[in-house]
């Protein structure tokens, strides 16, 4: 920590319960959010740090951090040049942040300026939302109205045109209908009746030797995903999705499939029915079993059946779930392509299609493995890092925000920007927490150009300071 005038001291406390008597007690983050922070060495309860400026034995100003985010501050009287390293992730002292809010809104006090922003009233001069959120993150007047102002500003930053329901990735990996038909035909040919109405586990074992897709085709017949099937196998026949199944495992798997097709299982809850494919539900049509499967295989199914299945399961639902990580990879690819075109050196994590291990980026940025891209200055030092997150629904956005806010970050380390995508972010309060927690460095797929400009500025600043 830097010190200012003689007699000026900085007090830092990081252990749980180490806050001095009479110190600030307000919190912007709720107790669950605080408890979600990473554990500190030595057994401290949360990643909470108290920083106080003491002048001639008097407390002049104090900050409470969670990671790199100021969640409480007492006094704005300390000048920016006197503030400790990392006291403002947005590179402003508290006094400077308050002054910015007042000047931009044209109000007489910080409280009035925050109310002005929360109400969405016009600004006295231009100022981008990220800068305002950065000021709100370190203002001397944290309050519910400040949170409301941050939510209003963050909503615009979270605007996204990408919806995983509208775009498909890795379509070439989808098995075509002809592959299912071919596997079922091979199974039927080996059955005693030359049809699936006499299918047994031994037939499946025989066909599986030559056609590894046979078990997956039967999973589709039973309305069970291959992943769910392997999860239902007991310990003696447990099987991962890597490698072929043994005969014992295939027998156990066929028993699960047979139970689903024939509806043998009794539900544990009253009023429920055994999970079966829609076309085999006896309550709908009074039919069940392998005879009906064979009839539909040979005679076909109606288009209405296909549409009903689609309505229940969602078009492309399973495939979208398997490829949900593709959007961050695509965004990282777009960002890195632009950085390359500008001659900006960078590292890209293998988690988003790059060739650098996440652990390397974590060490370089003093954070954790969530970091996706790191831009480097001329000296090879990290200038700024980027993390990506996509969320189509509010629940996913809430969970993703929690993980990002809980990520390990050094107080005075590499600045981290968050790039989000998907409609789940725009109306979540957690989006504002995310914007505040990362000092306004919040971007979306619609503002990648702004992110590139910020990275270029950071890299240039690092190069100038190294000269």
N, C-alpha and C positions, 0 to 999 in steps of 0.2 A: 504494500500500500504506500502511496505517496503521502508525505506530510506537508503542511503549508507553513504558517508562521511559527516562530518559537513558541512553545507552550501548546501547540496544536498536536493532537494525537488522534490516531484511528484505533478504535476498539473493534475487534472481530470475535464473535462467538458463534460456534457451529454446533455445539452439543445441545441436545434437547433440554429445555428448562434453563438454559444459560442466559436468557434475556434478563436484563436488569430490572429491578423493581421500579414501577412507574414508567417503564418503557412502552412503546406503542403496542397496542393489542389488536388493532383493526386488521381484518383480512379481506382481501378480494377473492381468494380462493376458498372454497368450502373445505371442511374437515376431510371429507373423502378424497378431494383432489390433493390436499396436502399429504395425506397418508399414502397416496399412490406414488409419491416421489421415491427415488432410489435411496437405499440405505447408505448411511455415512460410515466411514471407517470408525472403529471404536464403539459401535453400537448405538450411535445417535439415532433418534427415531426417524427423522426426515432430513431431506437435503435442504435444510433451512439455515440461512446464515444471517446473523445480525451484524450490521456495520454501523458504528456510531462515530461522529466527529465530536471530539471533546476539546474545548478551548478554555484554558485556565480553570480546569475542574468543572466546567459547565457543559452540559449536553447541548450542542448547537444544532445538530441534525442527525437523523438516523434513517436507516433503510432496512427493510427485511426482504431478503431474497429467497426465492425458491428456484434453484438452479441459477440462471442468469436473469431472471425476471424479478423486478422490484414489485412486491405485493403490498408494501406499506412504507410510508415515509412520513416524517414528522415535521420537518421544517425546510423551507426552500431558500434559506438565507445563505447557504454555502455556494460560492461561485463555482462555475464549471471547472476552472483551473485548480480548485482546491479539492474537488471530489475524488474519491478513490478510483483506482483502475477498475474498469468494468462497472462502475456505479450506474452508468447508463448504457445499455446495449445499443441504444439509438444514437450514441455519441453526443448527448446533450446533458448538461448539468440540470439539476432540478429547477433552478431559477430560470434557466434558459427554456425549459419545457413549458413552464407556466407563462413565461413572457410570450412565447410563440402562440399559445392558445388565446391569450388576451388580444394580441395584435391581429391575428387572423380573423377573429370574430368581431373585433371592435368593441368589446365589452370592457367594463370597468374592473372586474374582478375575475379570478380564476373560476370561482363557482358559477358566475353568470356565463362565462365562456363555455363551460362544460354543459350547462343547461341549453345554451344556444345550439351546440353541436348535437345534443341529444334530441332536440326538437327538429333538427334538419333544416334550420333556417339558413339563408344565404350568407356566404362568407364575405368579409370585407375585402379580402385579397386572395388570389389563387394560392392554394396549398394542397398537395396531393394527400390522399387518404392515408397512405402508409406513414407519412411524416406526422400527421395528426395522431394516429394511433400510437406511434412511438412516443409522442409527447404525453398522451394519456397514460402510457405505461409507467411513467416516472413522475407524474404530477404530484404535487404536495397535497392534493385534495381528492384522494381516491374515494369513490362513493358509488352508490347504485346508479346515479345519473351518469357518472363517468363510464360505467359498464354499458349503460344504454347508448351512450354516444359511440362507444367502441363497436357495439352491435350494429348500429346503423351504418357506420363507416365500413365495417367488415363485410356487410351484406353485398356491397358493390364490388369489393375485391374478390368475393367468392363466386361471382358470376361465371358459369361454365356452360359451354355448348356440348360438351361430351357426355353422352349417356350410354352406358354399356348395353342398354336395351336396344339401341339403334345401330350398334356397330358390332361386327363379329370378327374375331381373330382366329388364326390357325384353322380355318375351315377345311383345309386339305387333310387334317387329322381325323375328321368325322367319318365314321364308317358309313358307306352308302347303303341304301336298302338292299341292293343286290348281294352284298356280303352277308347280311342276315339271312336272306333267302337261301343262299348257297349252303350256309352252315346247317340250317334246318333241314334242307334236302338231304345232306349227307347223314344227318342223324336219322331221318325217316327211312332211308335206304337200308340201314343196319338193323332196324327194328323188326321183330318177328312178323308183324302185319304190314310191313313196308309203310308204316305211318306212325306219327308221334303218339297215337293212342296207346301204344305198347312200349313206350320209351322207358328204359331202366337206367340205373346208375352204371351197369356194366357196358351198355351201349355208349353212354357218354364217355366212359374211360377209353373205349376203343377208338372213337372218333377223335377225341381230344389229342391223341398221339399225332394225328396228321393235320388236324385243324385246331389250332390254339384259340380260335375265336368262338368255338362251339359253346363254351361255358358262358361267354358274354352274350351270345345270341339267346341262350336260355334265360339268362338274367333279364333280358328285355321282355321275353315271353311272360315271366313271372312278375314284371313290374318292379324289379329290384336292381339297383345299381350294383356294378361289380364291386365297388368300394364297400357298399353296405353288406354285400354277401360275405366278403372276407372278414368284416367286422363281426358278423353273427356266428362265425365258426368258433367252436369251443377251443379250449386251450390245447387239447390233444391234437386237434386238426388245424390249429391256428396257421394263418398264411398271410404273408405280406403280398403286395401287388407286384413284387419283383420276382421273376422266375416262374417256372411251371408248377402246377399243383401235383402233388403225389396222388396215388390211387385212393389212399385213405381220405385225403382232403376232398377229392372229387366226389366220393360217396357222401361225405358230410354235406357238401355243397348241394348235391342233387336232392338230398332229403329236405333242405331248406326250400329249394325251388319247388319241389313236389308239394310241400305243405302249402305254399302260396298259391299254386295253380289249382289244387283241389280243395282248398279252404278247410283243411283239417284242424287247424289251431282254434282254440277257444279264447276269445279276448278276455283280458283280465278285468276290464271295466264294463259295467252293465250298459247296454245301449250301443256298444260298439260292435263292429264286424271285423273279421279277419281282413287285413290289407291284401287286396288282389287287384289285378288289372281291371280297368273299368268294364271291359267287354265280358269279363268272367264273373262279375259280382252277381251272386244268385238272387239278391234282393232286387236287382234291376231287371233281370231277364229270366230268372229261374234256371240257369244253366251253370255248369262248372266242369272242371276237369280237362284231362288231356284229349278226350274225344272232341270237345269243343275247340281246343287249340288246333287239332288236326283238320277239323272242318273249316276253320277260318284260314288255315294255311293253304288249303287246296282250293277253296271257293272264293277266298278274298274277304275283305271287310268293307263296310260301307264308308263313304267319305265322312258321313256324320260321326261314325265311331272315331275316326282320326281327329276330327275337330273337337269332339268331347274330350279325348285324351289330351289334346293340346291345351284346351281351356283349363283342365285340372292341373296339368304339369307345367304349363307355360312354354311357349315356343322357345326352343334353344336354351332352356333354363339350365340344364345340367352342363351343357357345353360352355355357357357364359360363366358359370361358377368355376369350371376348370381353368378358364383362361382369364379370370378376373385380374390377374397381375399383369396383363398385357398393356393396359393403359399407362401405368407408370413407365414401363419400358419404352413405349412409343414416345411419350413426352420427353423422357431422358434422351432418346435418340434425336429428337428435334432440337433440343437444347444443345446437345454436344455438337451436332452438325453446324449450328450457328456459331458456337464458340470456335470450332475449327476454322470456319470461313473467316473469322476475325483474327486468327492467329493466337488465340488464347489457349494456353496449355491447360489441360484438365485431366482428371482421373474419373473413370466411370465404374461403379460397382458391378460385380458379376450378377447381383440381384436384379439389375435393370439392364442387362444385356452387355455389360462392359467386360473388361478383363482384369480388374483390380479387386482383390479380396475385400469384403466389407471390413474385416479386422484391420486392414492397412489404413483405410479411410478413417476408421474410428481412432486409431492412434494418431494420425496426422492432424485430426481436428479436436482431439481430446473430448470426444463424445462417444456415441455408441454406434452399433452397426446399422442404424436406420439411415445414416447418411448415404446418399445415392451418387452425387457428383461433387467433386471438389475442384475449384479453379485455382491455379497456381500463379504466383507472380514470377518475376524474372529470377529471383533467388531460389525458386522451387518451393517456397513456403505456401501454405494454404491461405488464400486471400478471402474466400467465402465458400460455404458449403450449401448444398441444396438437398432437401428431402422431398419425396413425392408421395402423394396419397390420393386415391380415387375412392369415391363413395357415391353409390346411386341412391341409397336410402338414408334416412336420418339415424337409424341405429348403427349402421356402419360408420357414419361420420362421427357419431359420439364416441364409439370405441377407438377409432383412429386418432381422434383428437386427444383422448386420454393417453394413448401410447406416445404420441408426439410430445405432449406436455411433460410426460414423465421421463423423457429421454435424458441421458446424462449429458451435461454441458458444462464447460468450464466458465466461471464467472467472467474471466477476461480472455476467453479463447476466441476461436474463429467464429465470426458471425454466421448464422445459419438461416437460410431462407426456406420457406415452405411453399411448394407448388401443389395445389389441389385441383381436382377435376371431378365432375359429376354433380347432379342436382341435389344430392343429399346435404351439401354444405351450406347452401344459401340462407336457410332459415334456422339454423341451429345456433343456440347461445354459445356452444363450445367453439364455434368459428371465431367469435369475438375473443374468447379466451386464448385461442391459438394466435390470433393477430397480436394480442397484448403480450402473450408469452414470448413471441419472437420479435417484439419491438416493431411491429408493423411490416416486417419482411414476409408478407403473405401475397402470393401470386396464384394465378389459375392458368388454365390452358388458353384463356383469352388474353392473358397479359404476359406471355412468354417474352415478347419483345422488350417489355419493361424490365423483366428479370435479366435479360442479356445486357441491357444498358447498365443495370446496377452491378452486375458482375464485372463488366468492363471498367466501370468506375473504381471498384474495389481493387482490381488487379493493377490499374494504373497508379492508384494511391500507394499500394504496397511497393511498386517499383520505384516511385519517387522517394519514398522514405528510406529505401535501401541504397540510393545513390550517395 
